[in-house]
Amino acid sequence: MYKTQKNDSFSALIMGMGKILDVNYIRISKLKKSPRVKTDYEAVKSDWEEVGGDIEHGITEYKERIGC
């Protein structure tokens, strides 16, 4: 099992070195636009904004019911 992991790591190292030396790969990868993915920060921020809006709505509804 250890031998397989060692071979996998070595293979990954060799592939990485090959990508560094391959100029065409670098040009192609820079031309591709990566899809917009939300960062963890943005996802958590938007979740808490939703929670805040729900709480605000609940408080407003409660005040209307009790007549404040």
PyMOL Python script that loads the backbone (N, CA, C, O; Angstrom):
from pymol import cmd

cmd.read_pdbstr("""\
ATOM      1  N   MET A   1       0.827  -1.195   0.000  1.00  0.00           N
ATOM      2  CA  MET A   1       0.000   0.000   0.000  1.00  0.00           C
ATOM      3  C   MET A   1       0.871   1.258   0.000  1.00  0.00           C
ATOM      4  O   MET A   1       0.606   2.200  -0.747  1.00  0.00           O
ATOM      5  N   TYR A   2       1.884   1.270   0.819  1.00  0.00           N
ATOM      6  CA  TYR A   2       2.778   2.428   0.855  1.00  0.00           C
ATOM      7  C   TYR A   2       3.464   2.632  -0.485  1.00  0.00           C
ATOM      8  O   TYR A   2       3.642   3.763  -0.938  1.00  0.00           O
ATOM      9  N   LYS A   3       3.845   1.538  -1.110  1.00  0.00           N
ATOM     10  CA  LYS A   3       4.535   1.624  -2.392  1.00  0.00           C
ATOM     11  C   LYS A   3       3.646   2.286  -3.451  1.00  0.00           C
ATOM     12  O   LYS A   3       4.133   3.072  -4.264  1.00  0.00           O
ATOM     13  N   THR A   4       2.351   1.974  -3.444  1.00  0.00           N
ATOM     14  CA  THR A   4       1.410   2.576  -4.401  1.00  0.00           C
ATOM     15  C   THR A   4       1.283   4.071  -4.151  1.00  0.00           C
ATOM     16  O   THR A   4       1.300   4.861  -5.094  1.00  0.00           O
ATOM     17  N   GLN A   5       1.156   4.462  -2.898  1.00  0.00           N
ATOM     18  CA  GLN A   5       1.049   5.880  -2.576  1.00  0.00           C
ATOM     19  C   GLN A   5       2.311   6.617  -2.996  1.00  0.00           C
ATOM     20  O   GLN A   5       2.242   7.739  -3.499  1.00  0.00           O
ATOM     21  N   LYS A   6       3.457   5.992  -2.792  1.00  0.00           N
ATOM     22  CA  LYS A   6       4.714   6.614  -3.167  1.00  0.00           C
ATOM     23  C   LYS A   6       4.778   6.780  -4.684  1.00  0.00           C
ATOM     24  O   LYS A   6       5.224   7.817  -5.174  1.00  0.00           O
ATOM     25  N   ASN A   7       4.338   5.772  -5.425  1.00  0.00           N
ATOM     26  CA  ASN A   7       4.330   5.857  -6.892  1.00  0.00           C
ATOM     27  C   ASN A   7       3.360   6.920  -7.376  1.00  0.00           C
ATOM     28  O   ASN A   7       3.657   7.643  -8.327  1.00  0.00           O
ATOM     29  N   ASP A   8       2.194   7.025  -6.729  1.00  0.00           N
ATOM     30  CA  ASP A   8       1.215   8.050  -7.106  1.00  0.00           C
ATOM     31  C   ASP A   8       1.775   9.450  -6.879  1.00  0.00           C
ATOM     32  O   ASP A   8       1.591  10.340  -7.709  1.00  0.00           O
ATOM     33  N   SER A   9       2.451   9.641  -5.760  1.00  0.00           N
ATOM     34  CA  SER A   9       3.045  10.943  -5.458  1.00  0.00           C
ATOM     35  C   SER A   9       4.136  11.283  -6.463  1.00  0.00           C
ATOM     36  O   SER A   9       4.240  12.420  -6.921  1.00  0.00           O
ATOM     37  N   PHE A  10       4.939  10.297  -6.797  1.00  0.00           N
ATOM     38  CA  PHE A  10       6.010  10.512  -7.771  1.00  0.00           C
ATOM     39  C   PHE A  10       5.421  10.843  -9.132  1.00  0.00           C
ATOM     40  O   PHE A  10       5.919  11.732  -9.824  1.00  0.00           O
ATOM     41  N   SER A  11       4.364  10.136  -9.523  1.00  0.00           N
ATOM     42  CA  SER A  11       3.710  10.403 -10.808  1.00  0.00           C
ATOM     43  C   SER A  11       3.157  11.818 -10.846  1.00  0.00           C
ATOM     44  O   SER A  11       3.283  12.519 -11.850  1.00  0.00           O
ATOM     45  N   ALA A  12       2.539  12.234  -9.737  1.00  0.00           N
ATOM     46  CA  ALA A  12       1.988  13.583  -9.672  1.00  0.00           C
ATOM     47  C   ALA A  12       3.099  14.621  -9.772  1.00  0.00           C
ATOM     48  O   ALA A  12       2.927  15.657 -10.416  1.00  0.00           O
ATOM     49  N   LEU A  13       4.240  14.347  -9.136  1.00  0.00           N
ATOM     50  CA  LEU A  13       5.374  15.257  -9.206  1.00  0.00           C
ATOM     51  C   LEU A  13       5.878  15.384 -10.643  1.00  0.00           C
ATOM     52  O   LEU A  13       6.134  16.489 -11.122  1.00  0.00           O
ATOM     53  N   ILE A  14       6.017  14.266 -11.315  1.00  0.00           N
ATOM     54  CA  ILE A  14       6.493  14.276 -12.698  1.00  0.00           C
ATOM     55  C   ILE A  14       5.501  15.009 -13.600  1.00  0.00           C
ATOM     56  O   ILE A  14       5.912  15.786 -14.463  1.00  0.00           O
ATOM     57  N   MET A  15       4.204  14.774 -13.412  1.00  0.00           N
ATOM     58  CA  MET A  15       3.193  15.469 -14.220  1.00  0.00           C
ATOM     59  C   MET A  15       3.255  16.974 -13.977  1.00  0.00           C
ATOM     60  O   MET A  15       3.143  17.764 -14.916  1.00  0.00           O
ATOM     61  N   GLY A  16       3.431  17.368 -12.724  1.00  0.00           N
ATOM     62  CA  GLY A  16       3.532  18.791 -12.409  1.00  0.00           C
ATOM     63  C   GLY A  16       4.742  19.435 -13.043  1.00  0.00           C
ATOM     64  O   GLY A  16       4.666  20.550 -13.561  1.00  0.00           O
ATOM     65  N   MET A  17       5.856  18.734 -13.002  1.00  0.00           N
ATOM     66  CA  MET A  17       7.070  19.257 -13.629  1.00  0.00           C
ATOM     67  C   MET A  17       6.879  19.377 -15.143  1.00  0.00           C
ATOM     68  O   MET A  17       7.341  20.336 -15.762  1.00  0.00           O
ATOM     69  N   GLY A  18       6.201  18.404 -15.723  1.00  0.00           N
ATOM     70  CA  GLY A  18       5.921  18.456 -17.154  1.00  0.00           C
ATOM     71  C   GLY A  18       5.056  19.645 -17.524  1.00  0.00           C
ATOM     72  O   GLY A  18       5.267  20.274 -18.561  1.00  0.00           O
ATOM     73  N   LYS A  19       4.081  19.954 -16.677  1.00  0.00           N
ATOM     74  CA  LYS A  19       3.206  21.100 -16.947  1.00  0.00           C
ATOM     75  C   LYS A  19       3.969  22.415 -16.847  1.00  0.00           C
ATOM     76  O   LYS A  19       3.695  23.362 -17.585  1.00  0.00           O
ATOM     77  N   ILE A  20       4.932  22.464 -15.924  1.00  0.00           N
ATOM     78  CA  ILE A  20       5.740  23.680 -15.785  1.00  0.00           C
ATOM     79  C   ILE A  20       6.578  23.898 -17.042  1.00  0.00           C
ATOM     80  O   ILE A  20       6.729  25.027 -17.510  1.00  0.00           O
ATOM     81  N   LEU A  21       7.112  22.824 -17.576  1.00  0.00           N
ATOM     82  CA  LEU A  21       7.996  22.929 -18.737  1.00  0.00           C
ATOM     83  C   LEU A  21       7.239  23.063 -20.053  1.00  0.00           C
ATOM     84  O   LEU A  21       7.829  23.453 -21.061  1.00  0.00           O
ATOM     85  N   ASP A  22       5.955  22.751 -20.065  1.00  0.00           N
ATOM     86  CA  ASP A  22       5.160  22.783 -21.288  1.00  0.00           C
ATOM     87  C   ASP A  22       4.575  24.181 -21.489  1.00  0.00           C
ATOM     88  O   ASP A  22       3.603  24.546 -20.827  1.00  0.00           O
ATOM     89  N   VAL A  23       5.149  24.950 -22.380  1.00  0.00           N
ATOM     90  CA  VAL A  23       4.720  26.330 -22.625  1.00  0.00           C
ATOM     91  C   VAL A  23       3.308  26.363 -23.207  1.00  0.00           C
ATOM     92  O   VAL A  23       2.522  27.240 -22.849  1.00  0.00           O
ATOM     93  N   ASN A  24       2.972  25.436 -24.090  1.00  0.00           N
ATOM     94  CA  ASN A  24       1.635  25.413 -24.687  1.00  0.00           C
ATOM     95  C   ASN A  24       0.559  25.214 -23.634  1.00  0.00           C
ATOM     96  O   ASN A  24      -0.506  25.825 -23.715  1.00  0.00           O
ATOM     97  N   TYR A  25       0.823  24.370 -22.652  1.00  0.00           N
ATOM     98  CA  TYR A  25      -0.151  24.142 -21.580  1.00  0.00           C
ATOM     99  C   TYR A  25      -0.405  25.435 -20.827  1.00  0.00           C
ATOM    100  O   TYR A  25      -1.550  25.747 -20.497  1.00  0.00           O
ATOM    101  N   ILE A  26       0.645  26.186 -20.552  1.00  0.00           N
ATOM    102  CA  ILE A  26       0.498  27.435 -19.797  1.00  0.00           C
ATOM    103  C   ILE A  26      -0.338  28.434 -20.609  1.00  0.00           C
ATOM    104  O   ILE A  26      -1.215  29.093 -20.051  1.00  0.00           O
ATOM    105  N   ARG A  27      -0.084  28.550 -21.885  1.00  0.00           N
ATOM    106  CA  ARG A  27      -0.858  29.480 -22.711  1.00  0.00           C
ATOM    107  C   ARG A  27      -2.326  29.085 -22.764  1.00  0.00           C
ATOM    108  O   ARG A  27      -3.202  29.940 -22.633  1.00  0.00           O
ATOM    109  N   ILE A  28      -2.600  27.822 -22.951  1.00  0.00           N
ATOM    110  CA  ILE A  28      -3.983  27.356 -23.045  1.00  0.00           C
ATOM    111  C   ILE A  28      -4.703  27.551 -21.720  1.00  0.00           C
ATOM    112  O   ILE A  28      -5.848  28.002 -21.698  1.00  0.00           O
ATOM    113  N   SER A  29      -4.046  27.218 -20.619  1.00  0.00           N
ATOM    114  CA  SER A  29      -4.708  27.332 -19.326  1.00  0.00           C
ATOM    115  C   SER A  29      -4.987  28.782 -18.962  1.00  0.00           C
ATOM    116  O   SER A  29      -5.957  29.058 -18.255  1.00  0.00           O
ATOM    117  N   LYS A  30      -4.155  29.726 -19.430  1.00  0.00           N
ATOM    118  CA  LYS A  30      -4.410  31.141 -19.155  1.00  0.00           C
ATOM    119  C   LYS A  30      -5.567  31.670 -19.993  1.00  0.00           C
ATOM    120  O   LYS A  30      -6.255  32.604 -19.582  1.00  0.00           O
ATOM    121  N   LEU A  31      -5.786  31.083 -21.158  1.00  0.00           N
ATOM    122  CA  LEU A  31      -6.861  31.542 -22.032  1.00  0.00           C
ATOM    123  C   LEU A  31      -8.233  31.067 -21.564  1.00  0.00           C
ATOM    124  O   LEU A  31      -9.244  31.718 -21.828  1.00  0.00           O
ATOM    125  N   LYS A  32      -8.265  29.943 -20.877  1.00  0.00           N
ATOM    126  CA  LYS A  32      -9.541  29.421 -20.394  1.00  0.00           C
ATOM    127  C   LYS A  32     -10.033  30.268 -19.236  1.00  0.00           C
ATOM    128  O   LYS A  32      -9.269  30.597 -18.329  1.00  0.00           O
ATOM    129  N   LYS A  33     -11.299  30.617 -19.269  1.00  0.00           N
ATOM    130  CA  LYS A  33     -11.879  31.357 -18.163  1.00  0.00           C
ATOM    131  C   LYS A  33     -12.486  30.359 -17.191  1.00  0.00           C
ATOM    132  O   LYS A  33     -13.280  29.498 -17.571  1.00  0.00           O
ATOM    133  N   SER A  34     -12.103  30.487 -15.953  1.00  0.00           N
ATOM    134  CA  SER A  34     -12.661  29.587 -14.951  1.00  0.00           C
ATOM    135  C   SER A  34     -14.057  30.078 -14.572  1.00  0.00           C
ATOM    136  O   SER A  34     -14.306  31.283 -14.555  1.00  0.00           O
ATOM    137  N   PRO A  35     -14.958  29.163 -14.272  1.00  0.00           N
ATOM    138  CA  PRO A  35     -16.317  29.575 -13.902  1.00  0.00           C
ATOM    139  C   PRO A  35     -16.312  30.309 -12.571  1.00  0.00           C
ATOM    140  O   PRO A  35     -15.483  30.047 -11.699  1.00  0.00           O
ATOM    141  N   ARG A  36     -17.238  31.214 -12.437  1.00  0.00           N
ATOM    142  CA  ARG A  36     -17.361  31.989 -11.193  1.00  0.00           C
ATOM    143  C   ARG A  36     -17.908  31.079 -10.109  1.00  0.00           C
ATOM    144  O   ARG A  36     -19.027  30.576 -10.210  1.00  0.00           O
ATOM    145  N   VAL A  37     -17.125  30.876  -9.094  1.00  0.00           N
ATOM    146  CA  VAL A  37     -17.533  30.028  -7.980  1.00  0.00           C
ATOM    147  C   VAL A  37     -17.516  30.880  -6.729  1.00  0.00           C
ATOM    148  O   VAL A  37     -16.558  31.609  -6.469  1.00  0.00           O
ATOM    149  N   LYS A  38     -18.585  30.782  -5.956  1.00  0.00           N
ATOM    150  CA  LYS A  38     -18.641  31.531  -4.715  1.00  0.00           C
ATOM    151  C   LYS A  38     -17.576  31.034  -3.750  1.00  0.00           C
ATOM    152  O   LYS A  38     -17.375  29.830  -3.586  1.00  0.00           O
ATOM    153  N   THR A  39     -16.911  31.966  -3.126  1.00  0.00           N
ATOM    154  CA  THR A  39     -15.974  31.580  -2.088  1.00  0.00           C
ATOM    155  C   THR A  39     -16.765  31.230  -0.839  1.00  0.00           C
ATOM    156  O   THR A  39     -17.943  31.573  -0.734  1.00  0.00           O
ATOM    157  N   ASP A  40     -16.137  30.558   0.096  1.00  0.00           N
ATOM    158  CA  ASP A  40     -16.802  30.223   1.348  1.00  0.00           C
ATOM    159  C   ASP A  40     -17.284  31.483   2.051  1.00  0.00           C
ATOM    160  O   ASP A  40     -18.380  31.511   2.610  1.00  0.00           O
ATOM    161  N   TYR A  41     -16.460  32.527   2.019  1.00  0.00           N
ATOM    162  CA  TYR A  41     -16.827  33.792   2.652  1.00  0.00           C
ATOM    163  C   TYR A  41     -18.116  34.348   2.060  1.00  0.00           C
ATOM    164  O   TYR A  41     -19.028  34.736   2.790  1.00  0.00           O
ATOM    165  N   GLU A  42     -18.182  34.384   0.735  1.00  0.00           N
ATOM    166  CA  GLU A  42     -19.371  34.931   0.071  1.00  0.00           C
ATOM    167  C   GLU A  42     -20.603  34.088   0.361  1.00  0.00           C
ATOM    168  O   GLU A  42     -21.694  34.629   0.545  1.00  0.00           O
ATOM    169  N   ALA A  43     -20.442  32.772   0.403  1.00  0.00           N
ATOM    170  CA  ALA A  43     -21.572  31.887   0.664  1.00  0.00           C
ATOM    171  C   ALA A  43     -22.102  32.086   2.082  1.00  0.00           C
ATOM    172  O   ALA A  43     -23.312  32.175   2.289  1.00  0.00           O
ATOM    173  N   VAL A  44     -21.195  32.154   3.058  1.00  0.00           N
ATOM    174  CA  VAL A  44     -21.621  32.349   4.454  1.00  0.00           C
ATOM    175  C   VAL A  44     -22.242  33.722   4.628  1.00  0.00           C
ATOM    176  O   VAL A  44     -23.239  33.874   5.334  1.00  0.00           O
ATOM    177  N   LYS A  45     -21.651  34.726   3.981  1.00  0.00           N
ATOM    178  CA  LYS A  45     -22.192  36.090   4.069  1.00  0.00           C
ATOM    179  C   LYS A  45     -23.619  36.146   3.538  1.00  0.00           C
ATOM    180  O   LYS A  45     -24.501  36.727   4.170  1.00  0.00           O
ATOM    181  N   SER A  46     -23.839  35.543   2.379  1.00  0.00           N
ATOM    182  CA  SER A  46     -25.190  35.590   1.807  1.00  0.00           C
ATOM    183  C   SER A  46     -26.176  34.792   2.657  1.00  0.00           C
ATOM    184  O   SER A  46     -27.341  35.173   2.769  1.00  0.00           O
ATOM    185  N   ASP A  47     -25.726  33.695   3.252  1.00  0.00           N
ATOM    186  CA  ASP A  47     -26.603  32.932   4.142  1.00  0.00           C
ATOM    187  C   ASP A  47     -27.034  33.777   5.335  1.00  0.00           C
ATOM    188  O   ASP A  47     -28.212  33.789   5.695  1.00  0.00           O
ATOM    189  N   TRP A  48     -26.084  34.484   5.951  1.00  0.00           N
ATOM    190  CA  TRP A  48     -26.422  35.304   7.118  1.00  0.00           C
ATOM    191  C   TRP A  48     -27.260  36.515   6.730  1.00  0.00           C
ATOM    192  O   TRP A  48     -28.063  36.983   7.537  1.00  0.00           O
ATOM    193  N   GLU A  49     -27.094  37.030   5.526  1.00  0.00           N
ATOM    194  CA  GLU A  49     -27.962  38.113   5.067  1.00  0.00           C
ATOM    195  C   GLU A  49     -29.395  37.624   4.955  1.00  0.00           C
ATOM    196  O   GLU A  49     -30.331  38.348   5.294  1.00  0.00           O
ATOM    197  N   GLU A  50     -29.570  36.398   4.479  1.00  0.00           N
ATOM    198  CA  GLU A  50     -30.909  35.804   4.392  1.00  0.00           C
ATOM    199  C   GLU A  50     -31.505  35.621   5.790  1.00  0.00           C
ATOM    200  O   GLU A  50     -32.677  35.921   6.013  1.00  0.00           O
ATOM    201  N   VAL A  51     -30.698  35.130   6.723  1.00  0.00           N
ATOM    202  CA  VAL A  51     -31.165  34.931   8.095  1.00  0.00           C
ATOM    203  C   VAL A  51     -31.571  36.271   8.702  1.00  0.00           C
ATOM    204  O   VAL A  51     -32.614  36.375   9.348  1.00  0.00           O
ATOM    205  N   GLY A  52     -30.746  37.293   8.492  1.00  0.00           N
ATOM    206  CA  GLY A  52     -31.066  38.624   9.009  1.00  0.00           C
ATOM    207  C   GLY A  52     -32.365  39.157   8.434  1.00  0.00           C
ATOM    208  O   GLY A  52     -33.166  39.754   9.152  1.00  0.00           O
ATOM    209  N   GLY A  53     -32.578  38.944   7.140  1.00  0.00           N
ATOM    210  CA  GLY A  53     -33.833  39.378   6.517  1.00  0.00           C
ATOM    211  C   GLY A  53     -35.033  38.647   7.086  1.00  0.00           C
ATOM    212  O   GLY A  53     -36.091  39.244   7.284  1.00  0.00           O
ATOM    213  N   ASP A  54     -34.873  37.342   7.352  1.00  0.00           N
ATOM    214  CA  ASP A  54     -35.965  36.566   7.939  1.00  0.00           C
ATOM    215  C   ASP A  54     -36.288  37.055   9.347  1.00  0.00           C
ATOM    216  O   ASP A  54     -37.456  37.163   9.718  1.00  0.00           O
ATOM    217  N   ILE A  55     -35.257  37.349  10.124  1.00  0.00           N
ATOM    218  CA  ILE A  55     -35.472  37.845  11.490  1.00  0.00           C
ATOM    219  C   ILE A  55     -36.151  39.203  11.459  1.00  0.00           C
ATOM    220  O   ILE A  55     -37.082  39.451  12.225  1.00  0.00           O
ATOM    221  N   GLU A  56     -35.691  40.087  10.576  1.00  0.00           N
ATOM    222  CA  GLU A  56     -36.302  41.408  10.452  1.00  0.00           C
ATOM    223  C   GLU A  56     -37.773  41.294  10.061  1.00  0.00           C
ATOM    224  O   GLU A  56     -38.620  42.003  10.602  1.00  0.00           O
ATOM    225  N   HIS A  57     -38.072  40.404   9.124  1.00  0.00           N
ATOM    226  CA  HIS A  57     -39.455  40.190   8.704  1.00  0.00           C
ATOM    227  C   HIS A  57     -40.297  39.669   9.879  1.00  0.00           C
ATOM    228  O   HIS A  57     -41.428  40.110  10.082  1.00  0.00           O
ATOM    229  N   GLY A  58     -39.740  38.738  10.641  1.00  0.00           N
ATOM    230  CA  GLY A  58     -40.464  38.189  11.790  1.00  0.00           C
ATOM    231  C   GLY A  58     -40.742  39.229  12.851  1.00  0.00           C
ATOM    232  O   GLY A  58     -41.834  39.253  13.419  1.00  0.00           O
ATOM    233  N   ILE A  59     -39.780  40.087  13.129  1.00  0.00           N
ATOM    234  CA  ILE A  59     -39.968  41.142  14.132  1.00  0.00           C
ATOM    235  C   ILE A  59     -41.023  42.126  13.664  1.00  0.00           C
ATOM    236  O   ILE A  59     -41.884  42.532  14.444  1.00  0.00           O
ATOM    237  N   THR A  60     -40.963  42.509  12.404  1.00  0.00           N
ATOM    238  CA  THR A  60     -41.959  43.445  11.857  1.00  0.00           C
ATOM    239  C   THR A  60     -43.356  42.843  11.932  1.00  0.00           C
ATOM    240  O   THR A  60     -44.302  43.525  12.326  1.00  0.00           O
ATOM    241  N   GLU A  61     -43.494  41.595  11.566  1.00  0.00           N
ATOM    242  CA  GLU A  61     -44.790  40.918  11.615  1.00  0.00           C
ATOM    243  C   GLU A  61     -45.300  40.822  13.058  1.00  0.00           C
ATOM    244  O   GLU A  61     -46.491  41.007  13.308  1.00  0.00           O
ATOM    245  N   TYR A  62     -44.413  40.536  13.994  1.00  0.00           N
ATOM    246  CA  TYR A  62     -44.791  40.439  15.404  1.00  0.00           C
ATOM    247  C   TYR A  62     -45.265  41.792  15.922  1.00  0.00           C
ATOM    248  O   TYR A  62     -46.272  41.866  16.627  1.00  0.00           O
ATOM    249  N   LYS A  63     -44.542  42.872  15.577  1.00  0.00           N
ATOM    250  CA  LYS A  63     -44.946  44.212  16.022  1.00  0.00           C
ATOM    251  C   LYS A  63     -46.296  44.599  15.470  1.00  0.00           C
ATOM    252  O   LYS A  63     -47.086  45.247  16.157  1.00  0.00           O
ATOM    253  N   GLU A  64     -46.577  44.206  14.222  1.00  0.00           N
ATOM    254  CA  GLU A  64     -47.886  44.507  13.633  1.00  0.00           C
ATOM    255  C   GLU A  64     -49.003  43.762  14.348  1.00  0.00           C
ATOM    256  O   GLU A  64     -50.095  44.301  14.525  1.00  0.00           O
ATOM    257  N   ARG A  65     -48.738  42.531  14.758  1.00  0.00           N
ATOM    258  CA  ARG A  65     -49.759  41.739  15.439  1.00  0.00           C
ATOM    259  C   ARG A  65     -50.068  42.275  16.840  1.00  0.00           C
ATOM    260  O   ARG A  65     -51.220  42.270  17.272  1.00  0.00           O
ATOM    261  N   ILE A  66     -49.021  42.741  17.550  1.00  0.00           N
ATOM    262  CA  ILE A  66     -49.280  43.211  18.912  1.00  0.00           C
ATOM    263  C   ILE A  66     -49.623  44.702  18.944  1.00  0.00           C
ATOM    264  O   ILE A  66     -50.022  45.224  19.985  1.00  0.00           O
ATOM    265  N   GLY A  67     -49.471  45.382  17.815  1.00  0.00           N
ATOM    266  CA  GLY A  67     -49.876  46.778  17.705  1.00  0.00           C
ATOM    267  C   GLY A  67     -48.844  47.772  18.181  1.00  0.00           C
ATOM    268  O   GLY A  67     -49.215  48.820  18.711  1.00  0.00           O
ATOM    269  N   CYS A  68     -47.590  47.495  18.018  1.00  0.00           N
ATOM    270  CA  CYS A  68     -46.536  48.451  18.400  1.00  0.00           C
ATOM    271  C   CYS A  68     -46.296  49.465  17.336  1.00  0.00           C
ATOM    272  O   CYS A  68     -45.444  50.339  17.497  1.00  0.00           O
TER     273      CYS A  68
END
""", "prot")
cmd.dss("prot")
cmd.show_as("cartoon", "prot")
cmd.util.cbc("prot")
cmd.orient("prot")
